[in-house]
Amino acid sequence: MRAALSMVSGAMLTLIALPVFALAQTAAGAEARLKELNITLPPDSVPAANFVNAVQAGKLLFLSGNTPGGQWPLKGKVGKDLTVEQGYQSARQAGLIMLGKIRTALGSLDRVKRIVKVLGMVNSAEGFSDQPRVVNGFSDLMVEVFGEAIGKHARSAVGMAGLPGNAAVEVEMIVEVE
């Protein structure tokens, strides 16, 4: 009986400590994870219009929408000019740009407590309905860099008739910070 109680107590302590350990390990590792994945973030850029890249309100960081950038070669409507895979890569590129903007705003990606909400807009051909698969390019990157506990987020993926610069994707996000 004593051995069974000891085993149950040990298991309960492990269950209590495990999420805290896992969260601390993931939260402290976003910058290290970028290095592990051999990912170099593009340099931050100044907005071309009358807005800022990020606004912090309390513990939330709101990031303006970002496309994959003017130099990104894949442009046009997904489902007509581009494949779902090309759209996915465009969403991933927009994610890399946004990670750079988070780093600029916070000083380190390790200050991100949670990716809260993402809005992915896809420049879609008429009748195209695979926007979620395209925006997965962004979402998959966030989970790669931050882990599931921090990187997995609430999300909307919608089709648009057009986007700035004929970009395939534009993404905006809200991040909780420490």
C-alpha positions, 0 to 999 in steps of 0.5 A: 500500500505504501509503495502504491501511494509513493508511486501515485505521489511521484506520478502526480508531482511529475504531472505537475512539474512537467508542463512547467518544465516543458513551457520553460524549456520551449519559452527559453528556446525560440532564439536557440531553436532558430539557430538549430533550424538554421533560420536567419531572419530577414532584416526589419524594414520601415513601413511604406505607408502611415502605420507602424510595424507593431504596437504593444498594449499591456501584455499584447503585441499587435503586428501589422499585416505583412506580405512575403516582401516586395522582392519575393518572386512568387506573386499572384492568385493562389489557385490560378497563378500559384499552387497551394505549395507556392502559397504555403512557401509565401506564407512561411516567408511572411512568417519569417518577416514577422518573426524579425519584427517581433524580435525588433519590438521585444529585443528577443523572441524568447519574450513571446509567451504565446502566439494568440491570434493569426489572420491569414489573407490569401490572394485567391482565384475565383472558386479557390477554397484551400486558404487554410492549407496555404496559411499553414505555411505560417502556422507551421513555422510558428510551431517549429520556432516556439513549440506547440504550447506557445506557437499553436494559435487561434487563426482565421484563413480567408480569401481576398480578391487582391493584396498589396503588390499582388502578393499571394499572402498577407498575415497579421498576428497578436502575440502575448509577451512576458 
